[in-house]
Structure formats: structure tokens, C-alpha cells
């Protein structure tokens, strides 16, 4: 028997829901109560949550060459002292209302890496920072049929400046072991590839 969660969506009361900030992203201020493990209800709690929207990410993998495509780009949230704010990542993008995940994956792959994907497999659904952010990210592995390795891509109107890399699966896992992949979505996807890479290569080859 698998472990089940004790509570569900019905065990939260939203007492107030107001806009605390509205800009490119938004912040909501919630006053809420939730059930406690001792059987009662919490006192009313005030929590701000960051509304970023949902996203998808895809790790492009070529089973013939046994290589993955990673992109390198600047991330302002990664400015921390002497650490480089440029990161190696999988391809990702925000899912706008009414869009399908698969369509966004293919669009972002083309925009960010001129990458054509012939097949997709779901990896995981992730809440990166559920203590403060509502974002949900759906992760995929995509079979690469073409990619603009070494090219610089992205949308100028969004300020994107993206360099496309291709590394062997072994190299990618070495980067992971050396703690050089601090991006959570990419780390999860590479760990998945570490577990499933051999069987996936057989399946796609």
C-alpha cells in the first residue's frame, strides 16, 4: 500500500484573498486556516504567495549519439556574491492560459535552441517553492531530431540571450555530480535520465 497524504484541498479555508502587488508577475495576500494533525484548525494565517504562472521544461536527448542539449543563460535571481549568474539549464517556458503543454514545449525548443523534438516522455510534475510560490512545472524528456548546437538564440523582445550546448550523457551526469547544475528543474531531469537513460536509449534507438 502506498503512503497517502492526510489532508486534501477541502482541508483549507480561504478567509481573504487580495492582490498585494501586480506587475510582470503578481503577489496575492491570503488569510487562511488549515486543518492540523491534532484534529483542530490552525489560527488564521496571513501568507503572501508569488503568482508566476505554470511552466513546462524539456530535456532534449539524442539516443543515437547519447547526448543531451543544455542551454546557458543569465538569471538575475542567481546573482550571489562571486557565483556566476549564468546557468546550464534544460529548455523551459511559461504556459499561457489556453495553451497545451506539448505545444509550449515544441515552441520553446525552437525559440531557445532551434531544437526539433520527435517524441516526448513525461518526467515529473514539480512545485519548485510551494512555501511561497504557486508555480507548477511539468517536465519532459524529448527525443532530439535536430538542434542548433553552438548557436545563440532566444527572443530579442524578451531580452533572451541563449547559448546552446550539447554534452554527452556521461558529461551531463558528471556536471551533476560536481554540483554544477544548481537549476532545480534541470537537476531533476538529469537524475531521471541517470535512472532511465539506458532503457530510454534502447526504446528510442
N, C-alpha and C positions, 0 to 999 in steps of 0.2 A: 504494500500500500504506500503511495507517495504522500509526502508531507503536504498538508493543506493549510492555507492561511486561516487564522482565527476569525478575522473580520473581513467585511467587504464594503462596497460603495454605500450600502444602506446604513452603515455604522458611522457616518459622518453627517453632522448638521451644519449647513452654511447659514449663519445668522446674518451676516452682512457681506456684500461683495461690491467694492468700489474701485474706481480707477485711481491709482496713486500717481501714475506717470504714463504719458502717451507720447511716443516719439517713433523712431525707426522700429524699435520694439516697445513693449509696454510692461508695466508693473501693476498688478492688482493687489489690493489690500483686503484680505479675508478675515472676518471674525468667525470662528468655528468652534465646534465641540466634536470630540470623537469618543467612542467607547474605549474604556480602559480594561486591562486584563483582569482587574479585580472585580469586574462586573458593573461598575458605575460608568459615569460620563465625566470627561475632563471639564475643568472650568473653561469658560470661553477664552480662546487663544486668538491673538492677533498675529497674522503672518503675511508678509509680502511675498508674492510669487512672481517670477520673471516669465512673461509670456513671449517665447521666442518663435513658436510655431514648430510643427513637426518636420522631420528631415529624413532623407534616405542616404545611405552610403553604400558604395560598391568597391570591392577589392578585385581589380581585373587580374585574371590568372590565365596564362598560356600553358596548357598542359603539354604541348609538343616540346617547347623549349624549357619547361619547368621554371618559368619566370613570372614575376608579378610586376605590375605597373604601380608606382607610387608617385605622388606629386609633391612638390616643395613650394610652400608659400608662406608669406608673412602673416603672423597672427598677433594683433595688439594685446590680447589677453595673456600672451606668453612672455611679455616683457617683465623680466625678473632679474634685476642686477646684471651680472655678466653672462647669464644664459642667453643663447640665441633665440630670438622670437620667430625664426623661420623653422617650420616643422615639416617632417615627412608624413604624408597622410594618404589615406585612400581618397577616392573621389566622392564628393558629397554635395547635397543641395537641399534647399528648403522646399517642402511640398506645399504649394499654394492650394487654397480651397478649391475643390472640384477636380484636382489633379490625381492621377493614378500613380502609385509608387513606381511602377515599371517604366512609365513614360518619363518620369523625372530622372530616373537612373540613366536611361539612354540619352536624354538631353544633356545632363551634366557631364556624362562621359565624353560626349562630343565637344562641348564647350571648353572643358578643362584639359582634355588630353587628346582630342581628335581620335577618340577610342571607340571602336565598334565592338559591340558585345553580341555574341550569337546565342547565348544561353545564360540564364540567371538561376541561382540557388539561394534560398533564404538562409541566413546565418543566425540572426538573433534580433529581438526587439529590446532596446535598451533605453532606460531613463537615466541620462548621464548625471544629473544632480537633482534628484527628486526632493531634497530638503528645501530647495528654493526655486526650482525651475520646472515648468510644465512640459518641456520638450521631450518628445519620444522620437527615437531614431531607429528606423528599420534598416538592418544591414543585410547585404547580399554579397555573394561571390559571382563574378561574371566571367564567362569564357571569352577571352580576347581573340578577335579575328584581325584586328589592326589597331595600331596606336602610334602617335607621333612622338616617339621617344626622342628626347633631346630638344624638342620644340618648346616654345614659350607661348602659352595660351591663356584663356580667360576673357571675360567681358570687360572692355575698357570702361564702359559706363558704370560698372560695379567696382572699379578700382582693382580688378584682379590682375595679378602678375604671377603666372604659374609655370613652373619648370617641370617637365615630365621626365621621370626616370624609369628604367627597367632594371630590376635586380633578380638574381636567381632566388629561388625559394630558400636555399641554404643561406644566402646572404641576408635575406629579409629576416630569417629567424635568428641569425647572429646579431643583427641590429636590435632585435627584441631582447635577446639575452644580455646585451650590453647596455640596456636601459636607454636606448637612443630613439625610442618610439614613445614619447610622452602623450601622444594623442590617443585618448581612450578608445574611440571607435576603431582606429587602425590596430591598436593593440589587441582588441577582442577579435577582430577579423583574422589577424595573423595567428593568434592562438588557435582559432578554429581551423585555419589551414594547416597548422602544425599537426593537429589531431587527424584531419580528414584528407590531407594532401595526397597521400599515396593512393587511396581508394578513389579520390576525385580524378586523379590523373588517369587511372585505368578507365574510369567511366567516360571521361571526355576524350580519351585517345582512341 
